[in-house]
Amino acid sequence: MNILFKTILLFFILWTVPICGYALTISPPLIEFELDPGETVAKTIKVLNETSEPLKLFLSIEKFRAKGEEGQAEFFSAQEEEYIFYDWINIKKDPILLMPQERAE
């Protein structure tokens, strides 16, 4: 009887706990290009907030390499890099607020 009560109590506790998740679509997922010295290029990244809540996004540039059999991203700092490319790329530094189901570029 005591085990049944604990099981039912656990079920109701878990049932009432809100489950929170975020869904953000970024397109294109990968941007690759080659430039000659002095050339410039402008690319746009599109984002979609697929949640029912507003999302505040902060943009940054991070260098990473694939790690492990699953290809997990391993991020590393500018001190570990052979070539520093951050000075070549300009992004907006202001945060972006996306309302539910809103798209932005």
N, CA, C and O atoms as a GROMACS GRO file, in nm:
protein
  420
    1MET      N    1   0.083  -0.119   0.000
    1MET     CA    2   0.000   0.000   0.000
    1MET      C    3   0.087   0.126   0.000
    1MET      O    4   0.060   0.221  -0.073
    2ASN      N    5   0.192   0.125   0.083
    2ASN     CA    6   0.281   0.239   0.094
    2ASN      C    7   0.354   0.264  -0.040
    2ASN      O    8   0.371   0.379  -0.080
    3ILE      N    9   0.396   0.158  -0.108
    3ILE     CA   10   0.464   0.170  -0.237
    3ILE      C   11   0.369   0.227  -0.341
    3ILE      O   12   0.408   0.312  -0.421
    4LEU      N   13   0.246   0.182  -0.342
    4LEU     CA   14   0.147   0.233  -0.436
    4LEU      C   15   0.123   0.382  -0.414
    4LEU      O   16   0.114   0.458  -0.510
    5PHE      N   17   0.112   0.424  -0.289
    5PHE     CA   18   0.091   0.565  -0.257
    5PHE      C   19   0.209   0.648  -0.305
    5PHE      O   20   0.189   0.754  -0.365
    6LYS      N   21   0.333   0.602  -0.281
    6LYS     CA   22   0.452   0.676  -0.324
    6LYS      C   23   0.459   0.684  -0.477
    6LYS      O   24   0.498   0.787  -0.531
    7THR      N   25   0.422   0.579  -0.545
    7THR     CA   26   0.423   0.578  -0.691
    7THR      C   27   0.322   0.678  -0.745
    7THR      O   28   0.352   0.753  -0.838
    8ILE      N   29   0.202   0.679  -0.690
    8ILE     CA   30   0.098   0.774  -0.734
    8ILE      C   31   0.142   0.917  -0.702
    8ILE      O   32   0.123   1.006  -0.784
    9LEU      N   33   0.199   0.939  -0.584
    9LEU     CA   34   0.246   1.071  -0.547
    9LEU      C   35   0.356   1.118  -0.642
    9LEU      O   36   0.356   1.233  -0.685
   10LEU      N   37   0.450   1.031  -0.674
   10LEU     CA   38   0.557   1.064  -0.768
   10LEU      C   39   0.501   1.099  -0.905
   10LEU      O   40   0.547   1.193  -0.969
   11PHE      N   41   0.404   1.023  -0.951
   11PHE     CA   42   0.341   1.050  -1.080
   11PHE      C   43   0.280   1.190  -1.083
   11PHE      O   44   0.301   1.264  -1.179
   12PHE      N   45   0.206   1.227  -0.979
   12PHE     CA   46   0.143   1.359  -0.975
   12PHE      C   47   0.245   1.472  -0.964
   12PHE      O   48   0.226   1.580  -1.020
   13ILE      N   49   0.354   1.449  -0.891
   13ILE     CA   50   0.459   1.550  -0.880
   13ILE      C   51   0.523   1.572  -1.017
   13ILE      O   52   0.540   1.686  -1.061
   14LEU      N   53   0.559   1.464  -1.084
   14LEU     CA   54   0.621   1.476  -1.216
   14LEU      C   55   0.524   1.532  -1.319
   14LEU      O   56   0.564   1.604  -1.410
   15TRP      N   57   0.397   1.500  -1.306
   15TRP     CA   58   0.296   1.548  -1.400
   15TRP      C   59   0.279   1.700  -1.390
   15TRP      O   60   0.252   1.766  -1.491
   16THR      N   61   0.295   1.756  -1.270
   16THR     CA   62   0.272   1.899  -1.250
   16THR      C   63   0.398   1.983  -1.272
   16THR      O   64   0.388   2.106  -1.276
   17VAL      N   65   0.514   1.921  -1.286
   17VAL     CA   66   0.638   1.996  -1.309
   17VAL      C   67   0.640   2.041  -1.454
   17VAL      O   68   0.630   1.958  -1.544
   18PRO      N   69   0.653   2.171  -1.478
   18PRO     CA   70   0.656   2.218  -1.617
   18PRO      C   71   0.784   2.172  -1.687
   18PRO      O   72   0.892   2.175  -1.628
   19ILE      N   73   0.770   2.132  -1.809
   19ILE     CA   74   0.884   2.092  -1.890
   19ILE      C   75   0.914   2.208  -1.984
   19ILE      O   76   0.828   2.250  -2.061
   20CYS      N   77   1.036   2.257  -1.976
   20CYS     CA   78   1.074   2.375  -2.054
   20CYS      C   79   1.174   2.333  -2.160
   20CYS      O   80   1.265   2.255  -2.133
   21GLY      N   81   1.156   2.385  -2.280
   21GLY     CA   82   1.250   2.357  -2.387
   21GLY      C   83   1.254   2.474  -2.483
   21GLY      O   84   1.160   2.553  -2.490
   22TYR      N   85   1.362   2.484  -2.556
   22TYR     CA   86   1.377   2.590  -2.653
   22TYR      C   87   1.398   2.529  -2.790
   22TYR      O   88   1.466   2.427  -2.804
   23ALA      N   89   1.341   2.591  -2.890
   23ALA     CA   90   1.360   2.547  -3.028
   23ALA      C   91   1.392   2.670  -3.111
   23ALA      O   92   1.311   2.762  -3.125
   24LEU      N   93   1.511   2.671  -3.164
   24LEU     CA   94   1.559   2.782  -3.244
   24LEU      C   95   1.614   2.725  -3.374
   24LEU      O   96   1.700   2.637  -3.371
   25THR      N   97   1.564   2.774  -3.486
   25THR     CA   98   1.614   2.730  -3.616
   25THR      C   99   1.707   2.836  -3.670
   25THR      O  100   1.673   2.955  -3.674
   26ILE      N  101   1.826   2.794  -3.713
   26ILE     CA  102   1.925   2.884  -3.772
   26ILE      C  103   1.950   2.837  -3.914
   26ILE      O  104   1.974   2.719  -3.939
   27SER      N  105   1.945   2.932  -4.008
   27SER     CA  106   1.962   2.897  -4.148
   27SER      C  107   2.049   3.002  -4.217
   27SER      O  108   2.025   3.121  -4.200
   28PRO      N  109   2.146   2.963  -4.293
   28PRO     CA  110   2.195   2.827  -4.313
   28PRO      C  111   2.276   2.780  -4.193
   28PRO      O  112   2.332   2.862  -4.121
   29PRO      N  113   2.282   2.650  -4.170
   29PRO     CA  114   2.356   2.600  -4.055
   29PRO      C  115   2.507   2.611  -4.072
   29PRO      O  116   2.582   2.607  -3.974
   30LEU      N  117   2.553   2.625  -4.196
   30LEU     CA  118   2.696   2.632  -4.224
   30LEU      C  119   2.718   2.732  -4.336
   30LEU      O  120   2.646   2.732  -4.436
   31ILE      N  121   2.818   2.818  -4.320
   31ILE     CA  122   2.855   2.914  -4.424
   31ILE      C  123   3.003   2.893  -4.453
   31ILE      O  124   3.087   2.908  -4.364
   32GLU      N  125   3.034   2.860  -4.576
   32GLU     CA  126   3.172   2.843  -4.617
   32GLU      C  127   3.198   2.926  -4.742
   32GLU      O  128   3.114   2.930  -4.832
   33PHE      N  129   3.312   2.991  -4.747
   33PHE     CA  130   3.352   3.065  -4.867
   33PHE      C  131   3.502   3.091  -4.861
   33PHE      O  132   3.562   3.089  -4.754
   34GLU      N  133   3.560   3.115  -4.978
   34GLU     CA  134   3.701   3.150  -4.988
   34GLU      C  135   3.710   3.287  -5.052
   34GLU      O  136   3.640   3.317  -5.148
   35LEU      N  137   3.797   3.370  -4.997
   35LEU     CA  138   3.816   3.505  -5.049
   35LEU      C  139   3.963   3.530  -5.076
   35LEU      O  140   4.051   3.476  -5.008
   36ASP      N  141   3.989   3.610  -5.176
   36ASP     CA  142   4.124   3.657  -5.202
   36ASP      C  143   4.150   3.778  -5.114
   36ASP      O  144   4.056   3.844  -5.071
   37PRO      N  145   4.276   3.809  -5.087
   37PRO     CA  146   4.308   3.928  -5.006
   37PRO      C  147   4.242   4.053  -5.062
   37PRO      O  148   4.250   4.080  -5.182
   38GLY      N  149   4.176   4.128  -4.975
   38GLY     CA  150   4.108   4.251  -5.014
   38GLY      C  151   3.963   4.233  -5.053
   38GLY      O  152   3.890   4.332  -5.060
   39GLU      N  153   3.919   4.112  -5.078
   39GLU     CA  154   3.778   4.086  -5.112
   39GLU      C  155   3.692   4.092  -4.988
   39GLU      O  156   3.739   4.064  -4.877
   40THR      N  157   3.566   4.128  -5.007
   40THR     CA  158   3.470   4.127  -4.896
   40THR      C  159   3.347   4.051  -4.940
   40THR      O  160   3.319   4.036  -5.059
   41VAL      N  161   3.274   4.002  -4.842
   41VAL     CA  162   3.149   3.932  -4.867
   41VAL      C  163   3.055   3.962  -4.750
   41VAL      O  164   3.098   3.977  -4.636
   42ALA      N  165   2.926   3.970  -4.780
   42ALA     CA  166   2.825   3.990  -4.676
   42ALA      C  167   2.731   3.870  -4.680
   42ALA      O  168   2.679   3.834  -4.785
   43LYS      N  169   2.709   3.809  -4.566
   43LYS     CA  170   2.618   3.695  -4.554
   43LYS      C  171   2.514   3.726  -4.448
   43LYS      O  172   2.541   3.797  -4.351
   44THR      N  173   2.395   3.674  -4.467
   44THR     CA  174   2.286   3.691  -4.372
   44THR      C  175   2.250   3.556  -4.312
   44THR      O  176   2.243   3.456  -4.383
   45ILE      N  177   2.229   3.556  -4.182
   45ILE     CA  178   2.185   3.436  -4.112
   45ILE      C  179   2.042   3.460  -4.067
   45ILE      O  180   2.012   3.566  -4.010
   46LYS      N  181   1.954   3.364  -4.092
   46LYS     CA  182   1.814   3.377  -4.052
   46LYS      C  183   1.790   3.290  -3.929
   46LYS      O  184   1.841   3.179  -3.918
   47VAL      N  185   1.711   3.343  -3.836
   47VAL     CA  186   1.675   3.269  -3.716
   47VAL      C  187   1.523   3.270  -3.698
   47VAL      O  188   1.456   3.366  -3.734
   48LEU      N  189   1.472   3.162  -3.643
   48LEU     CA  190   1.328   3.146  -3.618
   48LEU      C  191   1.311   3.097  -3.475
   48LEU      O  192   1.367   2.994  -3.437
   49ASN      N  193   1.233   3.169  -3.397
   49ASN     CA  194   1.198   3.127  -3.262
   49ASN      C  195   1.075   3.037  -3.272
   49ASN      O  196   0.965   3.084  -3.297
   50GLU      N  197   1.095   2.909  -3.251
   50GLU     CA  198   0.985   2.813  -3.263
   50GLU      C  199   0.914   2.787  -3.130
   50GLU      O  200   0.830   2.698  -3.121
   51THR      N  201   0.946   2.864  -3.028
   51THR     CA  202   0.884   2.842  -2.898
   51THR      C  203   0.762   2.931  -2.880
   51THR      O  204   0.728   3.011  -2.967
   52SER      N  205   0.698   2.915  -2.768
   52SER     CA  206   0.583   3.000  -2.734
   52SER      C  207   0.625   3.111  -2.638
   52SER      O  208   0.539   3.182  -2.584
   53GLU      N  209   0.755   3.127  -2.618
   53GLU     CA  210   0.809   3.229  -2.529
   53GLU      C  211   0.905   3.320  -2.605
   53GLU      O  212   0.967   3.275  -2.702
   54PRO      N  213   0.919   3.446  -2.564
   54PRO     CA  214   1.020   3.532  -2.627
   54PRO      C  215   1.161   3.480  -2.596
   54PRO      O  216   1.186   3.427  -2.488
   55LEU      N  217   1.252   3.495  -2.691
   55LEU     CA  218   1.391   3.456  -2.672
   55LEU      C  219   1.481   3.576  -2.695
   55LEU      O  220   1.466   3.648  -2.793
   56LYS      N  221   1.574   3.596  -2.605
   56LYS     CA  222   1.674   3.703  -2.620
   56LYS      C  223   1.804   3.636  -2.662
   56LYS      O  224   1.859   3.553  -2.589
   57LEU      N  225   1.853   3.672  -2.780
   57LEU     CA  226   1.972   3.608  -2.836
   57LEU      C  227   2.090   3.704  -2.835
   57LEU      O  228   2.076   3.822  -2.865
   58PHE      N  229   2.206   3.650  -2.801
   58PHE     CA  230   2.331   3.725  -2.805
   58PHE      C  231   2.420   3.658  -2.909
   58PHE      O  232   2.440   3.537  -2.904
   59LEU      N  233   2.474   3.735  -3.000
   59LEU     CA  234   2.556   3.682  -3.108
   59LEU      C  235   2.703   3.682  -3.069
   59LEU      O  236   2.751   3.775  -3.004
   60SER      N  237   2.774   3.578  -3.109
   60SER     CA  238   2.918   3.572  -3.088
   60SER      C  239   2.979   3.483  -3.195
   60SER      O  240   2.910   3.405  -3.260
   61ILE      N  241   3.108   3.495  -3.210
   61ILE     CA  242   3.182   3.412  -3.304
   61ILE      C  243   3.272   3.321  -3.221
   61ILE      O  244   3.347   3.368  -3.136
   62GLU      N  245   3.263   3.193  -3.246
   62GLU     CA  246   3.341   3.096  -3.171
   62GLU      C  247   3.406   2.998  -3.267
   62GLU      O  248   3.342   2.952  -3.363
   63LYS      N  249   3.530   2.966  -3.243
   63LYS     CA  250   3.600   2.866  -3.323
   63LYS      C  251   3.585   2.731  -3.253
   63LYS      O  252   3.595   2.723  -3.130
   64PHE      N  253   3.562   2.626  -3.330
   64PHE     CA  254   3.548   2.493  -3.271
   64PHE      C  255   3.603   2.388  -3.366
   64PHE      O  256   3.628   2.414  -3.483
   65ARG      N  257   3.620   2.270  -3.311
   65ARG     CA  258   3.662   2.154  -3.391
   65ARG      C  259   3.576   2.036  -3.349
   65ARG      O  260   3.523   2.032  -3.238
   66ALA      N  261   3.564   1.941  -3.439
   66ALA     CA  262   3.486   1.820  -3.408
   66ALA      C  263   3.566   1.732  -3.313
   66ALA      O  264   3.688   1.721  -3.324
   67LYS      N  265   3.495   1.671  -3.219
   67LYS     CA  266   3.560   1.588  -3.118
   67LYS      C  267   3.479   1.460  -3.100
   67LYS      O  268   3.356   1.464  -3.100
   68GLY      N  269   3.547   1.350  -3.085
   68GLY     CA  270   3.481   1.224  -3.056
   68GLY      C  271   3.415   1.162  -3.178
   68GLY      O  272   3.415   1.219  -3.287
   69GLU      N  273   3.360   1.044  -3.157
   69GLU     CA  274   3.296   0.970  -3.265
   69GLU      C  275   3.166   1.034  -3.312
   69GLU      O  276   3.127   1.017  -3.427
   70GLU      N  277   3.100   1.106  -3.224
   70GLU     CA  278   2.972   1.170  -3.257
   70GLU      C  279   2.992   1.307  -3.320
   70GLU      O  280   2.896   1.367  -3.369
   71GLY      N  281   3.116   1.359  -3.321
   71GLY     CA  282   3.144   1.490  -3.379
   71GLY      C  283   3.097   1.606  -3.294
   71GLY      O  284   3.059   1.711  -3.347
   72GLN      N  285   3.099   1.590  -3.161
   72GLN     CA  286   3.059   1.698  -3.072
   72GLN      C  287   3.151   1.818  -3.094
   72GLN      O  288   3.268   1.803  -3.126
   73ALA      N  289   3.095   1.937  -3.076
   73ALA     CA  290   3.173   2.059  -3.092
   73ALA      C  291   3.260   2.081  -2.968
   73ALA      O  292   3.212   2.077  -2.855
   74GLU      N  293   3.389   2.105  -2.991
   74GLU     CA  294   3.481   2.141  -2.884
   74GLU      C  295   3.528   2.283  -2.914
   74GLU      O  296   3.601   2.306  -3.010
   75PHE      N  297   3.488   2.377  -2.832
   75PHE     CA  298   3.521   2.517  -2.851
   75PHE      C  299   3.658   2.546  -2.790
   75PHE      O  300   3.694   2.486  -2.689
   76PHE      N  301   3.732   2.637  -2.853
   76PHE     CA  302   3.860   2.675  -2.796
   76PHE      C  303   3.882   2.825  -2.810
   76PHE      O  304   3.818   2.891  -2.892
   77SER      N  305   3.973   2.877  -2.729
   77SER     CA  306   3.993   3.022  -2.719
   77SER      C  307   4.090   3.072  -2.825
   77SER      O  308   4.155   2.994  -2.894
   78ALA      N  309   4.097   3.205  -2.836
   78ALA     CA  310   4.187   3.269  -2.932
   78ALA      C  311   4.333   3.234  -2.902
   78ALA      O  312   4.414   3.230  -2.994
   79GLN      N  313   4.368   3.210  -2.777
   79GLN     CA  314   4.506   3.177  -2.742
   79GLN      C  315   4.548   3.042  -2.799
   79GLN      O  316   4.667   3.018  -2.821
   80GLU      N  317   4.453   2.954  -2.824
   80GLU     CA  318   4.483   2.821  -2.877
   80GLU      C  319   4.489   2.818  -3.029
   80GLU      O  320   4.526   2.716  -3.087
   81GLU      N  321   4.452   2.927  -3.093
   81GLU     CA  322   4.441   2.929  -3.238
   81GLU      C  323   4.573   2.963  -3.304
   81GLU      O  324   4.653   3.041  -3.251
   82GLU      N  325   4.595   2.904  -3.420
   82GLU     CA  326   4.711   2.938  -3.500
   82GLU      C  327   4.685   3.068  -3.577
   82GLU      O  328   4.773   3.153  -3.586
   83TYR      N  329   4.565   3.081  -3.631
   83TYR     CA  330   4.526   3.201  -3.705
   83TYR      C  331   4.405   3.262  -3.637
   83TYR      O  332   4.306   3.194  -3.612
   84ILE      N  333   4.412   3.390  -3.608
   84ILE     CA  334   4.301   3.459  -3.544
   84ILE      C  335   4.217   3.524  -3.653
   84ILE      O  336   4.266   3.612  -3.724
   85PHE      N  337   4.093   3.482  -3.667
   85PHE     CA  338   4.006   3.535  -3.772
   85PHE      C  339   3.900   3.629  -3.718
   85PHE      O  340   3.823   3.684  -3.797
   86TYR      N  341   3.893   3.650  -3.589
   86TYR     CA  342   3.788   3.732  -3.532
   86TYR      C  343   3.790   3.876  -3.585
   86TYR      O  344   3.685   3.938  -3.600
   87ASP      N  345   3.908   3.927  -3.612
   87ASP     CA  346   3.919   4.065  -3.660
   87ASP      C  347   3.861   4.081  -3.801
   87ASP      O  348   3.833   4.194  -3.842
   88TRP      N  349   3.843   3.975  -3.873
   88TRP     CA  350   3.796   3.982  -4.011
   88TRP      C  351   3.645   3.982  -4.020
   88TRP      O  352   3.590   4.021  -4.123
   89ILE      N  353   3.577   3.941  -3.914
   89ILE     CA  354   3.432   3.922  -3.918
   89ILE      C  355   3.364   4.027  -3.832
   89ILE      O  356   3.403   4.049  -3.717
   90ASN      N  357   3.264   4.092  -3.888
   90ASN     CA  358   3.186   4.191  -3.813
   90ASN      C  359   3.044   4.139  -3.794
   90ASN      O  360   2.979   4.096  -3.890
   91ILE      N  361   2.996   4.143  -3.670
   91ILE     CA  362   2.858   4.104  -3.641
   91ILE      C  363   2.795   4.212  -3.554
   91ILE      O  364   2.864   4.291  -3.490
   92LYS      N  365   2.664   4.213  -3.553
   92LYS     CA  366   2.593   4.304  -3.463
   92LYS      C  367   2.614   4.257  -3.320
   92LYS      O  368   2.602   4.138  -3.291
   93LYS      N  369   2.646   4.350  -3.233
   93LYS     CA  370   2.672   4.316  -3.093
   93LYS      C  371   2.548   4.328  -3.006
   93LYS      O  372   2.545   4.276  -2.894
   94ASP      N  373   2.444   4.396  -3.055
   94ASP     CA  374   2.323   4.414  -2.976
   94ASP      C  375   2.245   4.283  -2.969
   94ASP      O  376   2.239   4.209  -3.067
   95PRO      N  377   2.185   4.253  -2.854
   95PRO     CA  378   2.102   4.133  -2.845
   95PRO      C  379   1.978   4.145  -2.934
   95PRO      O  380   1.931   4.256  -2.964
   96ILE      N  381   1.928   4.032  -2.977
   96ILE     CA  382   1.808   4.026  -3.061
   96ILE      C  383   1.697   3.965  -2.977
   96ILE      O  384   1.716   3.859  -2.917
   97LEU      N  385   1.582   4.030  -2.972
   97LEU     CA  386   1.466   3.975  -2.901
   97LEU      C  387   1.370   3.921  -3.005
   97LEU      O  388   1.316   3.996  -3.087
   98LEU      N  389   1.348   3.790  -3.002
   98LEU     CA  390   1.254   3.726  -3.093
   98LEU      C  391   1.129   3.685  -3.017
   98LEU      O  392   1.136   3.611  -2.919
   99MET      N  393   1.017   3.734  -3.063
   99MET     CA  394   0.890   3.695  -3.004
   99MET      C  395   0.855   3.554  -3.053
   99MET      O  396   0.916   3.506  -3.148
  100PRO      N  397   0.757   3.487  -2.991
  100PRO     CA  398   0.719   3.352  -3.034
  100PRO      C  399   0.687   3.347  -3.184
  100PRO      O  400   0.612   3.430  -3.235
  101GLN      N  401   0.743   3.250  -3.251
  101GLN     CA  402   0.723   3.224  -3.394
  101GLN      C  403   0.775   3.337  -3.484
  101GLN      O  404   0.740   3.343  -3.602
  102GLU      N  405   0.856   3.426  -3.431
  102GLU     CA  406   0.910   3.538  -3.510
  102GLU      C  407   1.039   3.496  -3.580
  102GLU      O  408   1.119   3.419  -3.526
  103ARG      N  409   1.058   3.550  -3.702
  103ARG     CA  410   1.180   3.530  -3.779
  103ARG      C  411   1.258   3.660  -3.783
  103ARG      O  412   1.201   3.769  -3.776
  104ALA      N  413   1.390   3.647  -3.793
  104ALA     CA  414   1.475   3.766  -3.806
  104ALA      C  415   1.597   3.730  -3.889
  104ALA      O  416   1.633   3.613  -3.902
  105GLU      N  417   1.659   3.833  -3.944
  105GLU     CA  418   1.784   3.815  -4.019
  105GLU      C  419   1.895   3.889  -3.948
  105GLU      O  420   2.009   3.887  -3.994
   0.00000   0.00000   0.00000
